[in-house]
Amino acid sequence: MTQRQTQTQTQTQTQTQTQTQTDVIVIGAGPVGLAAAMLLAGRGLVVTVLDKDGAQPGGPDAVGRAWREWHRPGVNQFRQPHVLLPAGAAVLRSSLPNVVAELRELGALSLNILEGAWRLPALGGRRPGDERYDTLTARRPVLEAAFAAAAARTPGVTVRRHIAVSGLLAGAERIPGRPHVVGVTTQDGEEIHAPLVVDAGGRNTPVGALLARLGGPPPVSEQADAGFVYYSRSFRSATGTPPPPAAWPLVHHDGLSSIVLPGDDGTWSLSLVVSSRDRALRALRDPRAWERAVALFPTLAGRTDGEPLTGVQAMGGLHSRSRRTVVEGVPVVTGLLSVGDARAATDPQFGLGLSLGLTHARVLSEVIGAAGTQDPVGLALRFDEATEQTVMPVHQRLRHWDTHRLAEIDALLAGRRYETEDPGWHLGNALDALKLSDPDVLRAMADVACGLAAPEAAFSAPAVSGRAAALMSANGASNGYGTRPGPARAEVLAAVGAVERCFTDSGGTAAAGAAPGTVKVTGTSMTAGQTGFGIDGGHDDGE
Ligand SMILES: Cc1cc2nc3c(=O)[nH]c(=O)nc-3n(C[C@H](O)[C@H](O)[C@H](O)COP(=O)(O)OP(=O)(O)OC[C@H]3O[C@@H](n4cnc5c(N)ncnc54)[C@H](O)[C@@H]3O)c2cc1C
């Protein structure tokens, strides 16, 4: 602990509960907030992390109790499937080895993302260099427990739970007409002051709304107009041996995607992901319908042979969104920086949210290491520039993919084939279709999927682009994949007992034979204009 940290902690303890001072306030004790706090404390700063939720339950069986009992209403996806991909694991290994140690202590699973693919004879097994796909993963509550334990042992970090931030404090402006944040207020009426406030409040951070109350020009906020809905279940092996790893965890089928993720302690999860505009497949929230659908997919065989740890957990509203606080080269606010999902939340299908957030936390720490916190305008500009160069290209790429995939599903629902002139979409699909038959394509795809390389770099090797070009020319240049693997949508609808709706490209749906203004949704009915859809496991509404 530095002398400054010792002094300030002592001051903090002796001051009244109504006004405190620290070097950095972090809003949100999720993985990214805690990672940022630990990295900044490593630079000698005193960091106070505030979270509206409580701590994990104490006592024996920490892992079991974190999974079963930790109440985390602040994170809707808390019991949804998660994997930490190699890019995130690499950040932990190099910058936060204390988190790695806690993960190991809690029984996190060490695995290589290509383990399943190595079993396929066409791919020729393990190659030198494949260790870059090594990772360490666990169910989300276990991952969080490891971050919390590491933060609790980090000098200079104080984590205060059950403290909801309800306002931002403004001081003398550093740029005329733009608020300068000098602290926060909490729901209990406490004021906490700091030269820097870091928003790590996640996908539904309140900070956008709190900032609006201070006046000044708004940030640039972007949110996709549609997203995806997850229908997930977690299982544990009854024999202690989980099914072998999937050859590739994420498969895009005809109108839905499936994800199989390994977890700690003999657990795994299986998710079906559908478009939020696909009303017919909302039938998947019924466990019997979900099981009948899963049974249709050869790639999912044996993946439900275990003790179910959850029912079907549905989560909707998974739109990609971002908020940028430097507009036309000028910060709209100073003294406040956003990291992780609070800055940009991506489509979770690709499992890159944690990796991007951890990378972003490290970028924040590096920028502060170079620029300090004394010049808030310079800091805002440097952090924005670094964010645009590191995490935002990935966010934009995933968002671009979402736009195509959702349009492809819209076309399917409208009974036509998706047409686009974008060669990148066809190339990506061709490589996706080839990856389990070509070891070079496999690794190019894995580099991109694991967050280790940009597509431009990974796909440029002649062995990779040449194979894709050959497939596209065989299928017709505007069709990268031929047909999607697995059953046709009609078979899935029949299995779940859902009615196909005539889908219009304007986004409306109508069931054949349904009363005007009414859309029948597998046993229940809702009016056509109704947008809410009663998802059991939480609906991520945003602000
Ligand atoms: C269904 C789903 C599946 C996903 N699967 C994966 C995956 O497999 N791999 C992966 O890498 N990523 C995955 N993600 C993304 C991942 O969950 C996020 O990227 C990650 O949680 C971001 O971490 P964060 O710390 O930025 O925010 P969060 O984890 O959301 O944490 C935000 C914190 O802020 C707190 N907070 C909010 N408001 C306040 C307030 N007013 N005062 C105080 N505290 C507040 C909350 O309580 C919470 O603790 C998935 C996401 C979803 C939705």
The ligand as an SDF file (V2000), in Angstrom:
LIG
                    3D

 53 58  0  0  0  0  0  0  0  0999 V2000
  -27.2850  -13.0270  -21.8340 C   0  0  0  0  0  0  0  0  0  0  0  0
  -25.8600  -12.5500  -21.7780 C   0  0  0  0  0  0  0  0  0  0  0  0
  -24.8250  -13.4480  -21.9230 C   0  0  0  0  0  0  0  0  0  0  0  0
  -23.5090  -13.0110  -21.8960 C   0  0  0  0  0  0  0  0  0  0  0  0
  -22.5060  -13.9120  -22.0860 N   0  0  0  0  0  0  0  0  0  0  0  0
  -21.2330  -13.4890  -22.0920 C   0  0  0  0  0  0  0  0  0  0  0  0
  -20.1610  -14.4020  -22.2800 C   0  0  0  0  0  0  0  0  0  0  0  0
  -20.3550  -15.6020  -22.4680 O   0  0  0  0  0  0  0  0  0  0  0  0
  -18.8880  -13.9150  -22.2620 N   0  0  0  0  0  0  0  0  0  0  0  0
  -18.6290  -12.5910  -22.0860 C   0  0  0  0  0  0  0  0  0  0  0  0
  -17.4680  -12.2050  -22.1030 O   0  0  0  0  0  0  0  0  0  0  0  0
  -19.6240  -11.7070  -21.8980 N   0  0  0  0  0  0  0  0  0  0  0  0
  -20.9060  -12.1210  -21.8990 C   0  0  0  0  0  0  0  0  0  0  0  0
  -21.9080  -11.2250  -21.6950 N   0  0  0  0  0  0  0  0  0  0  0  0
  -21.5620   -9.8090  -21.4940 C   0  0  0  0  0  0  0  0  0  0  0  0
  -21.1380   -9.5630  -20.0510 C   0  0  0  0  0  0  0  0  0  0  0  0
  -22.1500   -9.9950  -19.1810 O   0  0  0  0  0  0  0  0  0  0  0  0
  -20.8790   -8.0750  -19.8770 C   0  0  0  0  0  0  0  0  0  0  0  0
  -20.0380   -7.6310  -20.9030 O   0  0  0  0  0  0  0  0  0  0  0  0
  -20.2370   -7.7770  -18.5260 C   0  0  0  0  0  0  0  0  0  0  0  0
  -21.0940   -8.0730  -17.4710 O   0  0  0  0  0  0  0  0  0  0  0  0
  -19.8600   -6.2990  -18.4410 C   0  0  0  0  0  0  0  0  0  0  0  0
  -19.3170   -6.0570  -17.1760 O   0  0  0  0  0  0  0  0  0  0  0  0
  -19.4300   -4.6240  -16.5180 P   0  0  0  0  0  0  0  0  0  0  0  0
  -18.6610   -4.7260  -15.2500 O   0  0  0  0  0  0  0  0  0  0  0  0
  -19.1160   -3.5890  -17.5110 O   0  0  0  0  0  0  0  0  0  0  0  0
  -20.9810   -4.4380  -16.1940 O   0  0  0  0  0  0  0  0  0  0  0  0
  -21.9370   -5.3050  -15.2640 P   0  0  0  0  0  0  0  0  0  0  0  0
  -21.4210   -6.6620  -15.1110 O   0  0  0  0  0  0  0  0  0  0  0  0
  -23.3080   -5.1330  -15.8080 O   0  0  0  0  0  0  0  0  0  0  0  0
  -21.8410   -4.5970  -13.8460 O   0  0  0  0  0  0  0  0  0  0  0  0
  -22.4460   -3.3420  -13.6190 C   0  0  0  0  0  0  0  0  0  0  0  0
  -22.5340   -3.1300  -12.1230 C   0  0  0  0  0  0  0  0  0  0  0  0
  -23.0040   -1.8100  -11.8800 O   0  0  0  0  0  0  0  0  0  0  0  0
  -23.8800   -1.8490  -10.7660 C   0  0  0  0  0  0  0  0  0  0  0  0
  -24.7270   -0.6590  -10.8080 N   0  0  0  0  0  0  0  0  0  0  0  0
  -25.6190   -0.3170  -11.7670 C   0  0  0  0  0  0  0  0  0  0  0  0
  -26.2210    0.8370  -11.4300 N   0  0  0  0  0  0  0  0  0  0  0  0
  -25.6850    1.2480  -10.2540 C   0  0  0  0  0  0  0  0  0  0  0  0
  -25.9060    2.3630   -9.4010 C   0  0  0  0  0  0  0  0  0  0  0  0
  -26.8230    3.3030   -9.6660 N   0  0  0  0  0  0  0  0  0  0  0  0
  -25.1790    2.4600   -8.2700 N   0  0  0  0  0  0  0  0  0  0  0  0
  -24.2620    1.5180   -7.9550 C   0  0  0  0  0  0  0  0  0  0  0  0
  -24.0440    0.4300   -8.7190 N   0  0  0  0  0  0  0  0  0  0  0  0
  -24.7340    0.3060   -9.8540 C   0  0  0  0  0  0  0  0  0  0  0  0
  -24.6340   -3.1580  -10.9610 C   0  0  0  0  0  0  0  0  0  0  0  0
  -25.2160   -3.6210   -9.7600 O   0  0  0  0  0  0  0  0  0  0  0  0
  -23.5090   -4.0700  -11.4490 C   0  0  0  0  0  0  0  0  0  0  0  0
  -22.8730   -4.7200  -10.3840 O   0  0  0  0  0  0  0  0  0  0  0  0
  -23.2260  -11.6390  -21.7080 C   0  0  0  0  0  0  0  0  0  0  0  0
  -24.2670  -10.7280  -21.5590 C   0  0  0  0  0  0  0  0  0  0  0  0
  -25.5700  -11.1760  -21.6040 C   0  0  0  0  0  0  0  0  0  0  0  0
  -26.6700  -10.1580  -21.4720 C   0  0  0  0  0  0  0  0  0  0  0  0
  1  2  1  0
  2  3  1  0
  2 52  2  0
  3  4  2  0
  4  5  1  0
  4 50  1  0
  5  6  2  0
  6  7  1  0
  6 13  1  0
  7  8  2  0
  7  9  1  0
  9 10  1  0
 10 11  2  0
 10 12  1  0
 12 13  2  0
 13 14  1  0
 14 15  1  0
 14 50  1  0
 15 16  1  0
 16 17  1  0
 16 18  1  0
 18 19  1  0
 18 20  1  0
 20 21  1  0
 20 22  1  0
 22 23  1  0
 23 24  1  0
 24 25  2  0
 24 26  1  0
 24 27  1  0
 27 28  1  0
 28 29  2  0
 28 30  1  0
 28 31  1  0
 31 32  1  0
 32 33  1  0
 33 34  1  0
 33 48  1  0
 34 35  1  0
 35 36  1  0
 35 46  1  0
 36 37  1  0
 36 45  1  0
 37 38  2  0
 38 39  1  0
 39 40  1  0
 39 45  2  0
 40 41  1  0
 40 42  2  0
 42 43  1  0
 43 44  2  0
 44 45  1  0
 46 47  1  0
 46 48  1  0
 48 49  1  0
 50 51  2  0
 51 52  1  0
 52 53  1  0
M  END
$$$$
